[in-house]
């Protein structure tokens, strides 16, 4: 496997973002698919002045991406996505370790990550990487009837 830091939007990145957004829409029970214009605009936003984009490849197949966002000398893992067919093969761990190491070498004291409280796969992944929940609970008012009950510590919330 290899990781490369990208300098501009590529077809591989656009394809991954499309898959990423389709998965998010399914999770949020949104029927419409993102348009190519929206995907292209999102991809461009990944290359803002304070962001860096990394692609991971297995052979010549691009399998995922990560986006680091910098706030002064603090690195945030803004996005990370592995294409569904390549999950549970060590690729996410490889990419995460690379990005974490990269951030530390560039001067961040650690990698900061914001995760939705109902994202159990990512929370479990980060727990295996020895990360702990620090202090974030997202509070929102439902704007539609879609919600599910989640448990955070000993508290139950509709999310």
C-alpha positions as CSV (number, residue, x, y, z in Angstrom):
1,X,0.0,0.0,0.0
2,X,1.1,3.6,-0.7
3,X,-0.1,7.0,0.5
4,X,0.4,10.1,-1.7
5,X,-0.2,13.7,-0.8
6,X,-2.3,15.2,-3.6
7,X,-1.9,18.6,-5.1
8,X,-5.2,18.9,-7.0
9,X,-8.5,17.2,-7.7
10,X,-8.3,13.9,-9.6
11,X,-10.8,11.6,-11.0
12,X,-9.9,9.0,-8.3
13,X,-10.7,11.6,-5.6
14,X,-14.0,12.6,-7.3
15,X,-15.0,8.9,-7.5
16,X,-14.3,8.4,-3.8
17,X,-16.1,11.5,-2.7
18,X,-19.2,10.4,-4.7
19,X,-19.1,7.0,-2.9
20,X,-18.6,8.8,0.4
21,X,-21.5,11.2,-0.1
22,X,-23.8,8.4,-1.4
23,X,-23.1,6.4,1.8
24,X,-23.8,9.4,4.0
25,X,-27.0,10.0,2.2
26,X,-28.1,6.4,2.8
27,X,-27.3,6.7,6.5
28,X,-29.3,9.9,6.6
29,X,-32.1,8.4,4.6
30,X,-31.7,10.9,1.8
31,X,-32.9,9.6,-1.5
32,X,-31.2,12.0,-4.0
33,X,-27.7,11.4,-5.2
34,X,-25.2,14.2,-5.1
35,X,-24.6,15.9,-8.5
36,X,-21.2,16.1,-10.2
37,X,-21.1,19.9,-9.7
38,X,-21.5,19.4,-5.9
39,X,-18.9,16.7,-5.8
40,X,-16.4,18.8,-7.7
41,X,-17.0,21.8,-5.5
42,X,-16.5,19.6,-2.4
43,X,-13.3,18.2,-3.8
44,X,-12.0,21.7,-4.5
45,X,-12.7,22.7,-0.9
46,X,-10.4,19.9,0.3
47,X,-7.5,21.9,-1.2
48,X,-8.2,25.1,0.8
49,X,-5.1,26.9,2.2
50,X,-5.3,25.1,5.5
51,X,-6.0,21.6,4.2
52,X,-4.0,18.6,2.8
53,X,-5.4,15.6,0.9
54,X,-4.0,12.1,1.0
55,X,-4.9,9.2,-1.2
56,X,-4.2,5.5,-0.3
57,X,-3.7,3.0,-3.0
58,X,-3.5,-0.8,-3.0
59,X,-1.6,-1.6,-6.2
60,X,-3.0,0.9,-8.8
61,X,-6.4,1.0,-7.2
62,X,-7.2,4.1,-5.1
63,X,-9.1,2.8,-2.1
64,X,-9.6,5.8,0.2
65,X,-8.7,9.3,1.2
66,X,-8.0,11.5,4.2
67,X,-8.1,15.2,4.6
68,X,-6.1,17.1,7.3
69,X,-7.2,20.5,8.4
70,X,-4.7,22.8,10.1
71,X,-5.5,25.4,12.7
72,X,-2.2,27.0,13.5
73,X,-0.1,24.0,14.5
74,X,-3.1,21.8,15.4
75,X,-4.0,19.0,12.9
76,X,-7.6,17.8,12.6
77,X,-8.6,14.7,10.7
78,X,-11.3,16.5,8.7
79,X,-12.4,13.5,6.6
80,X,-11.4,9.9,6.1
81,X,-13.1,7.4,3.8
82,X,-12.2,3.9,2.6
83,X,-14.3,2.5,-0.3
84,X,-16.6,-0.2,1.0
85,X,-15.1,-3.1,-0.9
86,X,-11.7,-2.4,0.7
87,X,-12.8,-2.1,4.3
88,X,-11.6,-4.5,7.0
89,X,-8.3,-5.2,5.1
90,X,-6.0,-2.9,7.2
91,X,-6.2,0.0,4.7
92,X,-7.9,2.5,7.0
93,X,-5.4,1.7,9.7
94,X,-2.5,2.1,7.3
95,X,-3.9,5.5,6.1
96,X,-4.7,6.7,9.6
97,X,-1.2,5.8,10.9
98,X,0.4,7.6,8.0
99,X,-1.7,10.8,8.5
100,X,-1.2,10.7,12.3
101,X,2.6,10.4,11.8
102,X,2.6,13.1,9.2
103,X,0.8,15.5,11.5
104,X,3.2,14.8,14.4
105,X,6.2,15.4,12.1
106,X,4.7,18.7,11.0
107,X,4.5,19.9,14.6
108,X,1.0,19.0,15.8
109,X,1.2,17.6,19.4
110,X,-1.5,15.1,18.4
111,X,-4.2,14.4,15.9
112,X,-7.6,15.8,16.8
113,X,-10.7,14.2,15.4
114,X,-14.4,15.2,15.5
115,X,-16.7,12.2,15.2
116,X,-20.5,12.1,15.1
117,X,-21.7,10.4,18.3
118,X,-23.6,7.7,16.3
119,X,-20.6,6.7,14.2
120,X,-20.0,3.5,16.0
121,X,-17.6,2.1,13.3
122,X,-15.3,5.1,13.6
123,X,-15.5,5.3,17.4
124,X,-14.6,1.6,17.6
125,X,-11.7,2.1,15.1
126,X,-10.4,5.1,17.1
127,X,-10.7,3.2,20.4
128,X,-8.4,0.5,18.9
129,X,-6.0,3.3,18.1
130,X,-6.0,4.3,21.8
131,X,-8.1,7.5,21.2
132,X,-10.6,8.5,23.9
133,X,-13.7,10.7,23.8
134,X,-12.6,14.0,25.0
135,X,-15.6,16.3,25.4
136,X,-17.9,16.7,22.5
137,X,-21.6,16.1,22.5
138,X,-23.6,17.4,19.6
139,X,-27.0,18.8,20.4
140,X,-29.6,19.4,17.7
141,X,-33.3,19.9,17.3
142,X,-34.8,17.5,14.8
143,X,-35.9,19.2,11.6
144,X,-37.7,16.2,10.4
145,X,-39.1,13.0,11.9
146,X,-36.0,10.9,11.2
147,X,-34.2,10.1,14.4
148,X,-32.8,7.1,16.3
149,X,-32.0,6.6,19.9
150,X,-28.3,6.4,20.8
151,X,-26.5,5.9,24.1
152,X,-23.5,8.0,25.2
153,X,-22.1,6.9,28.4
154,X,-25.2,6.4,30.6
155,X,-27.4,8.9,28.7
156,X,-29.9,8.2,25.9
157,X,-30.5,10.7,23.2
158,X,-32.5,10.9,20.0
159,X,-30.2,11.5,17.1
